[in-house]
Amino acid sequence: MATALDGIRVLDLAQFTPGPLCAMILGDLGAEVIKIERPGGNDDRRMPPIVNGLSLYAALNNRNKRCITLNVNTPEGQELLRSLVRQSDVVIEGFRPGYLDSLSLGYTHLSQLHRGMIMVSVTGYGQSGPYRDRGGFDMIAQAVGGLMSLNGDPDGPPLKVGTSPAAVVAGLNCAVGVLAALQHRTRSGEGQWVDVALLDSVVAQIEADIPYYGLTGQTLPRAGNRRLYSAPANAYQARDGYVYIAPGIDTIWRRLCEVMGRPELGAAPQFRTNEDRRAHVEETDQAVQEWVAQKTVGEVVTVLTAAKVPCGAVNDIPAVFADPQVQVREMIVPVTHPTLGVLPLPGQPIKLSRTPARAGGELAEPGQHNGEVYGTLLGITSTQLATWATTGVI
């Protein structure tokens, strides 16, 4: 079956999460992705957790890519990259601003080789502004962008999110930028430069806190597991774990009261409306917690689901693996590795009815496809490749 991005070739020069994630999304959607690493592999190949010599961090975002090595600090390597760019549609890079320009490999230079080329540059702070030359990782962007200040308990310190929302959302933004640029190129024949910053990707997630401060001059408090805008909304402890319950609106709250065997709470003055419950959140949570504490997570989810009250088990990772909804949606997929065999990776959340994505597949080692890419695509002989491998060009 045809894929959405058939015929699109992507060069992935990036490492860590955002750039490789963007390239993987494009690859899942059908693009041909060539991952370019320096000889010996990029730094993220050595990031923990490591199992049998394989960095699972690097494995996350590098399936279904042909992997080659290239030293762009050599004249030969620079010319090889230019040759690859002439035959490609998208170039993804994560170097600090100005580095590729110093090698005559920046957007201004490469766009002269290929009018329709789309370049994605993803950095901590973007290509402009007073912070542009600073290095930046996910947790730094969480801090500077305000996300960390919103996370945690009201009386506790700011906390980073357990995963990498700045890096992941930046990768998604890169992919959206590429798709928009491809659409523009279809109409005009012109490529363009996609500039994505981790900081920007965090600030865009702040939600109502931005306009609230702008209009009132005040900040909203941290809420922990509660929801600032509605009550009840919390993780409640059952006999064998936790379940998150969030009725959201007054009619569903009254259904919850019926299920709990306390219909009178739905009409009580301190619980009647969402504003009433927010003003008496401790009492509201106590009423729900007392009911949940008598049951197992499965019992709570079963009865509330039947009553159409939004809820969900607070799953740990083994439970996510076993969850039937996760399995049916193919959100954990098998990927093969040359030495490790089969390993599970997160699947592709974009489900297309006519051009389905292709998650799963293979993971390659650095330089595994040097002969195939350089030989087939550029017509370089094996003798020349061997020479360049000895001299550190590839």
C-alpha positions in Angstrom: 0.0 0.0 0.0 1.2 3.5 -0.8 2.5 5.7 2.0 1.9 9.4 2.4 5.5 10.5 1.8 6.5 8.1 -1.0 9.4 9.5 -3.0 10.6 12.0 -0.3 14.2 11.6 0.8 15.4 12.9 4.2 18.9 13.4 5.5 19.0 13.2 9.3 22.2 14.8 10.6 20.8 15.3 14.1 21.2 13.5 17.4 19.4 13.1 20.7 15.6 13.4 20.5 14.0 16.3 18.5 15.7 15.9 15.1 15.8 12.1 15.0 12.2 12.0 16.1 11.2 14.3 13.3 13.1 12.1 10.8 11.5 8.9 12.2 8.0 10.4 11.9 8.7 11.3 8.3 10.1 7.8 7.8 7.0 6.2 9.4 4.9 8.2 7.0 6.9 6.7 4.0 9.9 8.9 3.4 13.3 7.4 2.8 15.5 8.4 5.7 19.3 8.4 5.6 20.9 8.9 9.0 24.3 10.6 8.9 26.6 10.2 11.9 30.2 11.0 12.4 32.6 8.0 12.2 32.1 5.8 15.2 28.6 7.0 15.8 27.0 10.1 17.5 27.1 10.8 21.2 23.5 9.6 21.7 24.7 6.1 20.8 26.4 6.1 24.3 23.5 7.5 26.3 21.9 5.2 29.0 20.0 3.1 29.5 22.2 0.6 27.6 21.3 -3.1 27.2 23.8 -5.4 25.6 25.7 -2.5 24.2 22.7 -0.8 22.6 21.6 2.6 23.8 17.8 2.4 24.2 17.7 6.2 24.2 19.2 6.3 20.7 17.1 3.4 19.6 13.8 5.2 20.4 13.9 7.5 17.4 16.0 5.8 14.8 14.0 2.9 13.3 13.8 2.4 9.6 16.8 4.6 8.7 19.7 3.7 6.5 22.8 4.6 8.5 25.9 6.1 7.1 29.0 7.8 8.6 30.4 11.1 7.4 33.0 13.6 8.8 31.7 17.0 7.8 34.9 18.6 9.1 36.8 17.3 6.1 36.7 18.8 2.6 35.8 15.4 1.2 33.0 15.0 3.7 31.6 18.4 3.0 31.5 17.6 -0.7 29.8 14.3 -0.1 27.2 16.0 1.9 26.6 18.5 -0.9 26.2 15.6 -3.3 23.6 14.0 -1.0 21.7 17.2 -0.6 21.4 17.6 -4.3 19.4 14.3 -4.4 17.3 14.9 -1.2 14.2 16.8 -0.2 14.7 17.4 3.5 17.8 18.0 5.7 17.4 17.9 9.5 20.2 19.2 11.7 20.6 20.1 15.4 24.0 21.9 15.5 24.4 25.2 17.3 23.5 28.2 15.2 26.3 29.2 12.8 28.2 25.9 12.9 27.1 24.7 9.5 27.5 28.2 8.1 31.2 28.1 9.2 31.6 25.0 6.9 29.6 26.6 4.0 26.9 24.0 4.7 24.2 26.2 6.2 20.8 26.9 4.7 22.0 29.8 2.5 24.7 27.6 1.0 22.8 24.3 0.5 19.6 26.0 -0.8 21.7 27.2 -3.8 22.4 23.6 -4.7 18.7 22.6 -4.6 16.0 25.2 -4.8 13.4 22.9 -3.4 15.4 21.8 -0.4 13.8 22.0 3.0 16.1 22.4 6.0 15.1 21.9 9.6 17.2 23.4 12.3 16.2 22.4 15.8 18.1 24.0 18.7 17.6 24.9 22.4 16.7 28.5 21.7 16.3 29.0 17.9 18.2 30.9 15.3 17.5 34.4 16.7 17.4 36.1 20.1 19.9 36.7 22.9 20.0 33.0 23.9 20.6 31.7 20.4 24.2 30.6 21.1 23.5 28.8 24.3 23.3 25.0 24.4 20.0 23.6 25.5 18.5 20.3 26.5 15.0 19.2 27.4 15.2 19.8 31.2 16.8 23.3 30.6 13.9 24.2 28.3 11.4 23.0 30.9 13.0 25.3 33.4 13.4 28.4 31.3 10.0 28.0 29.6 8.1 27.9 32.8 6.8 24.3 32.6 8.9 23.2 35.6 7.4 25.9 37.8 3.9 24.5 37.1 4.8 20.9 38.0 4.8 19.5 41.5 2.8 19.8 44.7 1.7 23.3 45.9 4.0 23.3 48.9 6.9 21.5 47.2 9.7 22.5 44.8 9.3 22.8 41.0 9.7 19.5 39.3 10.6 18.5 35.8 8.3 16.2 33.9 9.3 12.6 34.1 9.6 12.3 30.3 11.0 14.8 27.8 8.1 17.0 26.7 10.2 19.9 25.3 12.3 17.6 23.1 9.3 15.4 22.0 7.1 18.4 21.2 10.0 20.1 19.4 10.3 16.9 17.2 6.6 17.0 16.5 6.8 20.6 15.6 9.7 19.9 13.2 7.6 17.3 11.5 4.6 19.6 11.2 7.0 22.3 9.7 8.3 19.8 7.1 4.8 18.8 6.1 3.8 22.4 5.7 7.0 23.2 3.8 6.4 20.3 1.4 2.9 21.6 0.7 4.3 25.0 -0.1 6.9 23.4 -2.3 4.2 21.6 -4.2 2.6 24.9 -5.1 5.7 27.0 -5.6 8.7 24.7 -6.2 10.5 26.5 -3.4 12.0 25.0 -0.3 12.4 26.9 3.0 14.1 26.9 6.4 12.2 25.5 9.4 13.5 26.9 12.6 12.3 25.1 15.8 13.4 25.7 19.4 12.9 23.6 22.5 12.1 26.7 24.5 9.4 27.8 22.0 8.0 24.3 22.2 7.7 24.5 26.0 6.2 28.0 26.1 3.5 26.8 23.6 2.4 24.2 26.2 1.8 26.5 29.1 -1.9 26.8 28.3 -4.1 29.2 30.3 -1.3 30.3 32.6 0.0 32.7 29.9 -3.3 34.7 29.3 -4.1 34.5 33.0 -0.9 36.2 34.0 -1.2 38.7 31.1 -4.7 39.8 32.2 -4.4 39.6 36.0 -0.7 40.0 36.8 -1.1 36.9 39.0 0.2 33.3 38.6 -1.9 30.2 39.0 -0.7 27.8 41.8 0.8 24.3 41.3 -1.9 21.7 41.8 0.0 18.4 42.0 -2.3 15.6 40.8 -5.4 17.8 41.0 -6.8 19.8 38.2 -7.0 23.6 38.8 -10.1 24.0 36.7 -12.4 21.3 38.0 -13.1 19.1 41.1 -12.9 16.3 41.8 -9.9 15.5 39.7 -7.2 13.5 41.3 -5.4 10.1 41.7 -7.3 8.2 44.4 -5.8 5.2 46.2 -7.7 1.9 45.9 -6.8 -1.3 47.7 -4.3 -2.4 45.0 -3.2 0.9 43.3 -4.4 4.2 42.1 -7.2 5.3 39.8 -7.6 8.8 38.3 -11.2 10.1 38.4 -12.3 13.4 36.7 -16.0 13.9 36.3 -15.4 17.3 34.7 -19.0 18.7 34.7 -21.8 18.9 37.2 -24.1 16.3 35.5 -21.3 13.7 35.5 -20.5 14.6 39.2 -24.0 13.7 40.1 -23.7 10.4 38.3 -20.5 9.7 40.4 -22.5 10.5 43.6 -25.1 8.0 42.6 -22.5 5.3 42.0 -20.9 6.0 45.3 -24.2 5.5 47.0 -24.4 9.2 48.2 -26.8 10.9 45.8 -27.3 13.7 48.4 -23.8 15.0 47.7 -24.9 16.0 44.2 -27.3 18.6 45.6 -25.4 19.7 48.7 -24.6 23.4 48.7 -20.8 22.8 49.0 -20.8 20.3 46.1 -23.6 21.4 43.8 -21.5 23.2 41.1 -17.9 22.9 39.9 -17.1 26.2 41.6 -18.6 25.0 44.8 -16.5 21.8 44.7 -13.3 23.8 43.8 -14.0 25.9 46.9 -14.3 22.8 49.0 -11.8 20.6 47.2 -10.5 18.9 50.3 -14.0 17.7 51.3 -14.8 16.7 47.8 -11.6 14.6 47.5 -12.2 13.0 50.9 -15.7 11.9 49.8 -14.4 10.2 46.6 -11.3 8.8 48.4 -13.4 7.1 51.1 -15.4 5.3 48.4 -12.4 4.3 46.3 -10.5 3.0 49.2 -12.9 0.1 49.7 -12.5 -1.2 46.2 -9.8 -2.5 43.8 -8.7 -0.4 40.8 -10.5 -2.8 38.5 -13.7 -2.6 40.4 -13.6 1.2 40.3 -12.9 1.4 36.6 -15.6 -1.1 35.8 -18.4 0.5 37.7 -17.5 4.1 36.7 -17.1 3.2 33.0 -20.6 1.6 33.1 -21.9 4.9 34.6 -20.0 7.0 32.0 -17.8 8.7 34.5 -14.3 9.4 33.1 -11.6 7.5 34.9 -8.6 5.4 34.3 -6.1 3.1 36.1 -2.8 4.7 37.0 -0.7 2.2 35.1 2.9 1.4 35.6 5.0 0.4 32.6 4.3 -3.4 32.9 0.6 -2.5 32.9 0.9 -0.4 29.9 2.6 -3.3 28.1 -0.4 -5.5 29.0 -3.1 -2.9 28.3 -5.5 -4.3 25.6 -6.2 -0.8 24.2 -2.4 -0.1 23.8 -2.1 -3.5 22.1 -5.0 -3.0 19.7 -3.7 0.4 18.7 -0.3 -1.1 18.1 1.5 1.4 20.3 4.3 -1.0 21.2 5.9 -2.4 18.1 8.7 -4.9 17.5 11.9 -3.6 15.9 14.9 -5.8 14.9 18.5 -5.0 15.6 21.5 -6.7 14.0 22.9 -8.1 17.3 20.2 -7.6 19.9 17.4 -9.2 18.0 13.9 -8.0 18.6 13.1 -5.1 21.0 9.9 -3.2 21.7 9.6 0.5 20.9 6.7 3.0 21.1 4.5 2.8 18.0 3.3 5.6 15.7 0.3 7.5 17.0 -0.7 8.9 13.6 -3.3 6.6 12.1 -4.0 7.2 8.4 -6.9 5.4 6.7 -5.5 5.4 3.1 -1.8 5.8 3.6 -1.0 4.0 6.9 2.2 4.7 8.7 4.9 1.9 8.9 6.1 1.7 12.5 8.3 -1.2 13.6 11.0 -2.3 11.2 14.8 -2.3 11.8 17.5 -0.5 13.7 20.9 0.0 12.0 24.4 0.5 13.3 26.6 3.5 12.4 27.9 3.1 8.8 25.9 -0.1 8.2 24.7 1.3 4.9 27.8 3.2 3.7 28.3 0.9 0.7 24.6 0.9 -0.3 24.1 4.7 0.0 27.4 6.0 -1.3 27.7 3.3 -3.9 24.2 3.2 -5.3 23.1 6.8 -4.8 26.4 8.5 -5.6 28.2 5.9 -7.6 31.3 5.8 -5.4 33.5 2.7 -5.7 34.2 0.3 -2.8 37.9 1.1 -3.2 37.3 4.8 -2.6 35.1 4.1 0.3 37.8 1.9 1.9 40.3 4.8 1.5 37.9 7.3 3.1 37.2 4.9 5.9 40.9 4.7 6.6 41.4 8.5 6.5 38.4 9.3 8.7 36.2 10.8 6.0 33.5 8.2 6.6 
